[in-house]
Amino acid sequence: MEQEYIHALISCITAKDAYGNLVIKRRQEDIALQFEDALRQQANQIPSVRKVSDALGVTNQELTLACADVLGVSPSRYIRLKRNVARDATAPC
């Protein structure tokens, strides 16, 4: 009986952590989508990460973690990659 109680307790703790991780993951996905939208709206300029994070109402750390987890790169690296892709797309063949 004691082993079953311990097992049930561990299952509850694990399930709560899994839900908490889902909430965090969803928040990071939302931040990454907002980041992409902000960059799309400012396609003619190269915004600073600070300005974008301020516009989104998140800290630099939140934006950096969200980009790293969702996009696989830092926000500044993502901005540079998008700029390079845009430049290559407009370059003459």
DSSP file (Angstrom, degrees, kcal/mol; ACC not computed):
  #  RESIDUE AA STRUCTURE BP1 BP2  ACC     N-H-->O    O-->H-N    N-H-->O    O-->H-N    TCO  KAPPA ALPHA  PHI   PSI    X-CA   Y-CA   Z-CA
    1    1 A M     >        0   0    0      0, 0.0     4,-2.0     0, 0.0     5,-0.1   0.000 360.0 360.0 360.0 -41.6    0.0    0.0    0.0
    2    2 A E  H  >  +     0   0    0      1,-0.2     4,-2.2     2,-0.2     5,-0.2   0.890 360.0  52.5 -63.9 -39.9    2.8    2.4    0.8
    3    3 A Q  H  > S+     0   0    0      1,-0.2     4,-2.5     2,-0.2    -1,-0.2   0.891 108.5  50.6 -63.4 -40.4    4.5    1.7   -2.5
    4    4 A E  H  > S+     0   0    0      2,-0.2     4,-2.6     1,-0.2    -1,-0.2   0.891 109.3  51.3 -64.9 -39.3    1.3    2.5   -4.4
    5    5 A Y  H  X S+     0   0    0     -4,-2.0     4,-2.4     2,-0.2    -2,-0.2   0.923 111.3  46.9 -62.8 -45.3    1.0    5.8   -2.5
    6    6 A I  H  X S+     0   0    0     -4,-2.2     4,-2.4     2,-0.2    -2,-0.2   0.909 112.5  50.2 -62.8 -43.1    4.5    6.8   -3.4
    7    7 A H  H  X S+     0   0    0     -4,-2.5     4,-2.3     2,-0.2    -2,-0.2   0.913 111.3  48.5 -62.9 -42.6    3.9    5.8   -7.0
    8    8 A A  H  X S+     0   0    0     -4,-2.6     4,-2.2     2,-0.2    -2,-0.2   0.902 111.1  51.0 -64.4 -40.9    0.7    7.9   -7.1
    9    9 A L  H  X S+     0   0    0     -4,-2.4     4,-2.2     2,-0.2    -2,-0.2   0.918 110.5  48.0 -62.8 -44.5    2.5   10.8   -5.5
   10   10 A I  H  X S+     0   0    0     -4,-2.4     4,-2.6     1,-0.2    -1,-0.2   0.894 110.0  53.2 -63.4 -40.4    5.3   10.7   -8.1
   11   11 A S  H  X S+     0   0    0     -4,-2.3     4,-2.5     1,-0.2    -1,-0.2   0.903 109.5  48.7 -61.8 -41.5    2.8   10.4  -10.9
   12   12 A C  H  X S+     0   0    0     -4,-2.2     4,-2.2     2,-0.2    -2,-0.2   0.919 112.4  47.4 -65.3 -43.4    1.0   13.6   -9.7
   13   13 A I  H  X S+     0   0    0     -4,-2.2     4,-2.1     1,-0.2    -2,-0.2   0.920 113.6  47.9 -64.3 -43.5    4.2   15.5   -9.4
   14   14 A T  H  X S+     0   0    0     -4,-2.6     4,-2.3     2,-0.2    -2,-0.2   0.903 110.8  50.8 -64.3 -42.3    5.4   14.5  -12.8
   15   15 A A  H  X S+     0   0    0     -4,-2.5     4,-2.2     1,-0.2    -1,-0.2   0.892 109.5  51.1 -64.1 -39.7    2.0   15.3  -14.4
   16   16 A K  H  X S+     0   0    0     -4,-2.2     4,-2.5     2,-0.2    -1,-0.2   0.911 110.6  48.5 -64.9 -41.6    2.0   18.7  -12.9
   17   17 A D  H  X S+     0   0    0     -4,-2.1     4,-2.7     2,-0.2    -2,-0.2   0.893 109.5  53.1 -63.5 -39.9    5.6   19.4  -14.2
   18   18 A A  H  X S+     0   0    0     -4,-2.3     4,-1.8     2,-0.2    -2,-0.2   0.910 110.7  46.7 -63.0 -41.1    4.5   18.2  -17.6
   19   19 A Y  H  X S+     0   0    0     -4,-2.2     4,-2.2     2,-0.2    -2,-0.2   0.924 111.7  51.0 -65.9 -43.9    1.6   20.6  -17.6
   20   20 A G  H  X S+     0   0    0     -4,-2.5     4,-2.2     1,-0.2    -2,-0.2   0.895 109.3  51.0 -59.8 -40.2    3.8   23.4  -16.4
   21   21 A N  H  X S+     0   0    0     -4,-2.7     4,-2.8     1,-0.2    -1,-0.2   0.865 107.7  53.3 -65.3 -35.9    6.3   22.7  -19.2
   22   22 A L  H  X S+     0   0    0     -4,-1.8     4,-2.6     2,-0.2    -2,-0.2   0.906 108.5  49.6 -64.2 -41.2    3.4   22.8  -21.7
   23   23 A V  H  X S+     0   0    0     -4,-2.2     4,-2.2     2,-0.2    -2,-0.2   0.929 113.3  45.9 -63.6 -45.0    2.4   26.2  -20.5
   24   24 A I  H  X S+     0   0    0     -4,-2.2     4,-2.5     2,-0.2    -2,-0.2   0.926 112.9  50.4 -63.1 -45.2    6.0   27.5  -20.8
   25   25 A K  H  X S+     0   0    0     -4,-2.8     4,-2.2     1,-0.2    -2,-0.2   0.911 110.8  49.1 -60.0 -43.9    6.4   25.9  -24.2
   26   26 A R  H  X S+     0   0    0     -4,-2.6     4,-2.3     2,-0.2    -1,-0.2   0.902 110.6  50.5 -64.0 -41.2    3.2   27.5  -25.4
   27   27 A R  H  X S+     0   0    0     -4,-2.2     4,-2.4     1,-0.2    -2,-0.2   0.909 110.3  49.7 -62.7 -42.6    4.3   30.9  -24.1
   28   28 A Q  H  X S+     0   0    0     -4,-2.5     4,-2.5     1,-0.2    -1,-0.2   0.888 109.8  51.2 -64.9 -38.6    7.6   30.6  -25.9
   29   29 A E  H  X S+     0   0    0     -4,-2.2     4,-2.3     2,-0.2    -2,-0.2   0.907 109.8  50.0 -64.1 -41.0    5.9   29.7  -29.1
   30   30 A D  H  X S+     0   0    0     -4,-2.3     4,-2.5     2,-0.2    -2,-0.2   0.918 111.1  48.6 -62.5 -43.5    3.6   32.8  -28.8
   31   31 A I  H  X S+     0   0    0     -4,-2.4     4,-2.5     1,-0.2    -2,-0.2   0.920 111.1  50.2 -63.1 -43.5    6.7   35.0  -28.2
   32   32 A A  H  X S+     0   0    0     -4,-2.5     4,-2.3     2,-0.2    -1,-0.2   0.890 111.2  48.8 -63.4 -39.4    8.5   33.5  -31.2
   33   33 A L  H  X S+     0   0    0     -4,-2.3     4,-2.4     2,-0.2    -1,-0.2   0.911 112.2  47.9 -66.2 -42.0    5.4   34.1  -33.4
   34   34 A Q  H  X S+     0   0    0     -4,-2.5     4,-2.6     2,-0.2    -2,-0.2   0.885 110.3  53.3 -64.8 -37.7    5.1   37.7  -32.2
   35   35 A F  H  X S+     0   0    0     -4,-2.5     4,-2.2     2,-0.2    -2,-0.2   0.935 109.5  47.5 -60.8 -47.8    8.8   38.2  -32.8
   36   36 A E  H  X S+     0   0    0     -4,-2.3     4,-2.3     1,-0.2    -2,-0.2   0.910 111.9  50.3 -61.6 -42.9    8.4   37.0  -36.4
   37   37 A D  H  X S+     0   0    0     -4,-2.4     4,-2.2     1,-0.2    -1,-0.2   0.909 109.2  51.6 -61.5 -42.4    5.4   39.3  -36.9
   38   38 A A  H  X S+     0   0    0     -4,-2.6     4,-1.2     1,-0.2    -1,-0.2   0.900 111.0  47.8 -62.2 -40.7    7.3   42.2  -35.5
   39   39 A L  H  < S+     0   0    0     -4,-2.2    -1,-0.2     1,-0.2    -2,-0.2   0.887 110.1  52.3 -67.5 -38.3   10.2   41.5  -37.9
   40   40 A R  H >< S+     0   0    0     -4,-2.3     3,-1.1     1,-0.2    -2,-0.2   0.889 108.3  50.9 -64.7 -38.9    7.8   41.2  -40.9
   41   41 A Q  H 3< S+     0   0    0     -4,-2.2    -1,-0.2     1,-0.3     3,-0.2   0.765 114.5  44.3 -69.5 -25.3    6.2   44.5  -40.0
   42   42 A Q  T >< S+     0   0    0     -4,-1.2     3,-1.7    -5,-0.2    -1,-0.3  -0.211  72.3 137.6-110.4  41.0    9.7   46.2  -40.0
   43   43 A A  T <   +     0   0    0     -3,-1.1    -1,-0.2     1,-0.3    -2,-0.1   0.766  67.5  56.6 -60.7 -27.3   11.0   44.5  -43.1
   44   44 A N  T 3  S+     0   0    0     -3,-0.2     2,-0.3    -4,-0.1    -1,-0.3   0.586 110.3  44.5 -82.7  -9.5   12.6   47.7  -44.4
   45   45 A Q  S <  S-     0   0    0     -3,-1.7    -3,-0.1    -6,-0.2     0, 0.0  -0.855  78.2-121.1-131.8 166.1   14.7   48.2  -41.3
   46   46 A I        -     0   0    0     -2,-0.3     2,-0.1    37,-0.0    -3,-0.1  -0.877  34.8-156.8-108.6  99.1   16.9   46.2  -39.0
   47   47 A P        -     0   0    0      0, 0.0     2,-0.2     0, 0.0    32,-0.0  -0.393  17.1-114.4 -76.4 153.3   15.5   46.5  -35.5
   48   48 A S     >  -     0   0    0      1,-0.1     4,-2.2    -2,-0.1     5,-0.2  -0.532  21.6-120.8 -80.0 154.2   17.5   46.0  -32.4
   49   49 A V  H  > S+     0   0    0      1,-0.2     4,-2.8     2,-0.2     5,-0.2   0.884 114.4  56.2 -61.1 -38.4   16.6   43.0  -30.2
   50   50 A R  H  > S+     0   0    0      1,-0.2     4,-2.4     2,-0.2    -1,-0.2   0.921 107.5  47.5 -60.0 -45.7   16.0   45.5  -27.3
   51   51 A K  H  > S+     0   0    0      2,-0.2     4,-2.4     1,-0.2    -1,-0.2   0.902 113.4  48.0 -64.3 -40.8   13.5   47.4  -29.3
   52   52 A V  H  X S+     0   0    0     -4,-2.2     4,-2.1     2,-0.2    -2,-0.2   0.934 112.3  47.8 -66.5 -45.4   11.7   44.3  -30.4
   53   53 A S  H  X>S+     0   0    0     -4,-2.8     5,-2.4     1,-0.2     4,-0.9   0.901 112.8  49.4 -64.1 -38.6   11.5   42.8  -26.9
   54   54 A D  H ><5S+     0   0    0     -4,-2.4     3,-0.6    -5,-0.2    -1,-0.2   0.921 110.5  50.5 -63.3 -43.3   10.3   46.2  -25.6
   55   55 A A  H 3<5S+     0   0    0     -4,-2.4    -2,-0.2     1,-0.2    -1,-0.2   0.842 112.4  47.0 -63.7 -33.5    7.6   46.3  -28.3
   56   56 A L  H 3<5S-     0   0    0     -4,-2.1    -1,-0.2     2,-0.2    -2,-0.2   0.614 111.3-122.0 -83.4 -12.6    6.5   42.8  -27.4
   57   57 A G  T <<5S+     0   0    0     -4,-0.9     2,-0.3    -3,-0.6    -3,-0.2   0.812  73.3 115.2  75.3  29.8    6.4   43.5  -23.7
   58   58 A V      < -     0   0    0     -5,-2.4    -1,-0.3    -6,-0.2    -2,-0.2  -0.860  68.0-104.9-125.1 162.3    8.9   40.8  -22.8
   59   59 A T     >  -     0   0    0     -2,-0.3     4,-2.3     1,-0.1     5,-0.2  -0.411  31.7-111.5 -79.7 162.4   12.4   40.9  -21.4
   60   60 A N  H  > S+     0   0    0      1,-0.2     4,-2.8     2,-0.2     5,-0.2   0.895 120.5  53.9 -58.1 -39.1   15.5   40.3  -23.5
   61   61 A Q  H  > S+     0   0    0      2,-0.2     4,-2.7     1,-0.2     5,-0.2   0.911 107.5  48.9 -64.5 -42.5   16.0   37.0  -21.6
   62   62 A E  H  > S+     0   0    0      2,-0.2     4,-2.5     1,-0.2    -1,-0.2   0.928 114.1  46.4 -62.0 -44.2   12.4   35.8  -22.4
   63   63 A L  H  X S+     0   0    0     -4,-2.3     4,-2.6     2,-0.2     5,-0.2   0.912 112.9  49.5 -64.6 -42.2   12.9   36.6  -26.0
   64   64 A T  H  X S+     0   0    0     -4,-2.8     4,-2.5    -5,-0.2    -2,-0.2   0.924 113.2  45.8 -63.6 -45.0   16.3   35.0  -26.1
   65   65 A L  H  X S+     0   0    0     -4,-2.7     4,-2.6     2,-0.2     5,-0.2   0.909 113.4  49.9 -64.8 -41.6   15.0   31.8  -24.4
   66   66 A A  H  X>S+     0   0    0     -4,-2.5     4,-2.8    -5,-0.2     5,-0.5   0.928 113.0  45.8 -63.5 -44.8   11.9   31.7  -26.7
   67   67 A C  I  X>S+     0   0    0     -4,-2.6     4,-1.8     1,-0.2     5,-1.5   0.915 113.4  49.7 -64.5 -42.7   14.0   32.1  -29.8
   68   68 A A  I  <5S+     0   0    0     -4,-2.5     4,-0.3     4,-0.2    -2,-0.2   0.926 117.8  39.4 -62.6 -44.4   16.5   29.5  -28.7
   69   69 A D  I  <5S+     0   0    0     -4,-2.6    -2,-0.2    -5,-0.2    -1,-0.2   0.895 129.5  27.5 -74.3 -40.1   13.9   26.9  -27.8
   70   70 A V  I  <5S+     0   0    0     -4,-2.8    -3,-0.2    -5,-0.2    -2,-0.2   0.901 134.9  25.9 -90.6 -45.1   11.5   27.5  -30.8
   71   71 A L  I  <<S-     0   0    0     -4,-1.8    -3,-0.2    -5,-0.5    -2,-0.1   0.664  94.7-128.2 -96.8 -19.2   13.7   28.8  -33.6
   72   72 A G  S   <S+     0   0    0     -5,-1.5     2,-0.3    -4,-0.3    -4,-0.2   0.518  79.4  71.2  85.2   4.5   17.0   27.2  -32.5
   73   73 A V  S    S-     0   0    0     -6,-1.0    -2,-0.3    -9,-0.1    -1,-0.3  -0.929  88.1 -90.6-143.5 166.6   19.0   30.5  -32.6
   74   74 A S     >  -     0   0    0     -2,-0.3     4,-2.4     1,-0.1     5,-0.2  -0.344  42.0-109.1 -72.7 161.3   19.3   33.7  -30.7
   75   75 A P  H  > S+     0   0    0      0, 0.0     4,-2.4     0, 0.0     5,-0.2   0.909 119.7  49.7 -59.1 -42.2   17.1   36.7  -31.7
   76   76 A S  H  > S+     0   0    0      1,-0.2     4,-2.2     2,-0.2     5,-0.1   0.901 111.2  49.2 -65.8 -38.8   20.1   38.6  -33.2
   77   77 A R  H  > S+     0   0    0      2,-0.2     4,-2.6     1,-0.2    -1,-0.2   0.903 110.6  51.0 -64.6 -40.9   21.2   35.6  -35.2
   78   78 A Y  H  X S+     0   0    0     -4,-2.4     4,-2.6     2,-0.2    -2,-0.2   0.906 108.8  51.1 -63.3 -41.8   17.7   35.1  -36.5
   79   79 A I  H  X S+     0   0    0     -4,-2.4     4,-2.3     2,-0.2    -1,-0.2   0.925 111.5  47.9 -61.1 -44.2   17.5   38.8  -37.6
   80   80 A R  H  X S+     0   0    0     -4,-2.2     4,-2.5     2,-0.2    -2,-0.2   0.910 111.4  50.4 -63.4 -41.8   20.9   38.4  -39.4
   81   81 A L  H  X S+     0   0    0     -4,-2.6     4,-2.4     1,-0.2    -2,-0.2   0.924 111.2  48.0 -62.3 -44.5   19.7   35.2  -41.1
   82   82 A K  H  X S+     0   0    0     -4,-2.6     4,-2.5     1,-0.2    -1,-0.2   0.902 111.4  51.1 -62.7 -40.2   16.5   36.9  -42.3
   83   83 A R  H  X S+     0   0    0     -4,-2.3     4,-2.5     1,-0.2    -2,-0.2   0.918 111.2  48.1 -62.8 -43.3   18.4   39.9  -43.6
   84   84 A N  H  X S+     0   0    0     -4,-2.5     4,-2.6     2,-0.2    -2,-0.2   0.895 111.5  49.6 -64.9 -40.4   20.8   37.6  -45.5
   85   85 A V  H  X S+     0   0    0     -4,-2.4     4,-2.0     2,-0.2    -2,-0.2   0.920 112.4  48.0 -64.5 -43.3   17.9   35.6  -47.0
   86   86 A A  H  X S+     0   0    0     -4,-2.5     4,-1.3     2,-0.2    -2,-0.2   0.912 112.8  48.5 -63.6 -42.2   16.2   38.8  -48.1
   87   87 A R  H  X S+     0   0    0     -4,-2.5     4,-0.8     1,-0.2     3,-0.3   0.914 112.1  48.6 -64.5 -42.7   19.4   40.2  -49.6
   88   88 A D  H  < S+     0   0    0     -4,-2.6     3,-0.3     1,-0.2    -1,-0.2   0.841 107.6  56.1 -66.3 -32.9   20.0   36.9  -51.5
   89   89 A A  H  < S+     0   0    0     -4,-2.0    -1,-0.2     1,-0.2    -2,-0.2   0.808 111.8  42.2 -70.0 -28.7   16.5   36.9  -52.8
   90   90 A T  H  < S+     0   0    0     -4,-1.3    -1,-0.2    -3,-0.3    -2,-0.2   0.517  90.1 108.0 -95.4  -5.2   16.9   40.3  -54.3
   91   91 A A  S  < S-     0   0    0     -4,-0.8     2,-0.1    -3,-0.3    -3,-0.0  -0.468  78.6-107.0 -72.0 142.1   20.4   39.8  -55.7
   92   92 A P              0   0    0      0, 0.0    -1,-0.1     0, 0.0    -2,-0.1  -0.392 360.0 360.0 -67.4 145.7   20.6   39.4  -59.5
   93   93 A C              0   0    0     -2,-0.1    -2,-0.1    -3,-0.1    -3,-0.0   0.463 360.0 360.0 -74.3 360.0   21.2   35.9  -60.7
